[in-house]
Amino acid sequence: MFNRVKRGYKKIKMEETKKVENIINLIPSVKNIKGIPNQFEIYGKDYTLFQSYNSPIALIQNGKTYIFKNWNYSTTTGKYRNQFLNETKKETLAKLKSGVYVAVDFDINQY
């Protein structure tokens, strides 16, 4: 009887360990950009997100780039967005208008 309990315990323990490992894989890694306050790169399993303060700015996931409504909020946001995307505001705008980038929660025609 003791062996059954022991084996059952090991099985539950392994299942719990796998659950924890799955949760850990979902937790992103956050990197403050060059020590600048409130500018973050967040690395998930299959994505990288640039966030300024509490606002998502740009998301790269599975080779596709999504730009969020606060993408052009301030000069500081723009500076670090440009570094994240490795391009200028003009290039980002052209990619948005051509459909290379996806505009999230805003109308690109307002620019």
C-alpha positions in Angstrom: 0.0 0.0 0.0 2.8 2.4 0.8 4.3 1.9 -2.7 1.0 2.9 -4.3 0.8 6.1 -2.3 4.4 6.9 -3.0 4.0 6.3 -6.8 0.8 8.3 -6.8 2.6 11.2 -5.0 5.4 11.1 -7.6 2.9 11.3 -10.5 1.0 14.2 -9.0 4.3 15.9 -8.2 5.5 15.5 -11.8 2.2 16.9 -13.1 2.4 19.9 -10.8 6.0 20.5 -11.9 4.9 20.5 -15.5 2.1 23.0 -14.8 4.6 25.3 -13.0 7.1 25.0 -16.0 4.3 25.9 -18.4 3.4 28.9 -16.3 7.0 30.0 -16.2 7.3 29.7 -19.9 4.4 32.2 -20.2 6.0 34.7 -17.9 7.7 37.3 -20.1 11.2 38.7 -19.5 11.2 42.4 -19.0 14.1 44.6 -19.9 14.3 48.3 -19.1 15.7 50.0 -22.2 19.2 51.3 -21.4 18.1 52.2 -17.9 15.6 54.8 -19.2 12.6 54.9 -16.8 9.2 53.8 -18.1 10.6 52.4 -21.5 10.4 48.6 -21.6 11.1 45.7 -24.0 9.1 42.6 -22.9 10.1 39.3 -24.3 7.6 36.4 -24.3 7.9 33.0 -25.8 7.0 34.1 -29.3 6.8 37.9 -29.2 8.7 41.1 -28.2 6.7 44.1 -27.1 7.9 47.7 -26.7 6.0 49.4 -23.9 6.2 53.1 -22.9 4.9 53.7 -19.4 1.7 51.5 -19.3 1.0 51.7 -23.0 1.9 49.0 -25.6 3.6 50.7 -28.5 4.8 48.0 -30.9 4.5 44.2 -30.9 6.5 41.9 -33.0 5.0 38.4 -33.1 5.7 35.5 -35.5 7.3 37.9 -38.1 4.4 40.4 -38.0 4.5 43.9 -36.5 1.6 45.5 -34.7 1.6 49.2 -33.9 -0.7 50.5 -31.2 -2.6 53.8 -30.9 -0.1 55.6 -28.7 2.8 54.9 -31.1 3.3 58.6 -31.6 2.5 59.9 -28.2 5.6 61.9 -27.4 9.1 62.6 -28.6 10.5 60.2 -26.0 8.2 57.4 -27.0 9.1 58.0 -30.6 12.8 57.9 -29.9 12.7 54.5 -28.3 10.0 53.2 -30.7 12.5 54.1 -33.5 15.3 52.2 -31.7 13.0 49.2 -31.1 11.9 49.0 -34.7 15.3 50.1 -36.0 13.8 52.7 -38.3 12.5 56.3 -38.5 9.0 57.6 -37.8 8.7 58.2 -41.6 9.5 54.6 -42.4 7.1 53.3 -39.7 4.3 55.5 -41.1 4.9 54.3 -44.6 4.8 50.6 -43.4 1.5 51.4 -41.6 0.0 53.0 -44.6 1.1 50.2 -47.0 -0.2 47.5 -44.7 3.2 46.0 -43.9 2.5 46.9 -40.2 -0.9 46.4 -38.6 -2.5 49.4 -36.9 -4.2 48.4 -33.6 -7.0 50.5 -32.2 -6.5 53.5 -34.5 -7.1 54.7 -38.0 -3.9 55.2 -39.9 -5.6 57.6 -42.3 -5.6 60.3 -39.6 -1.8 60.7 -40.2 
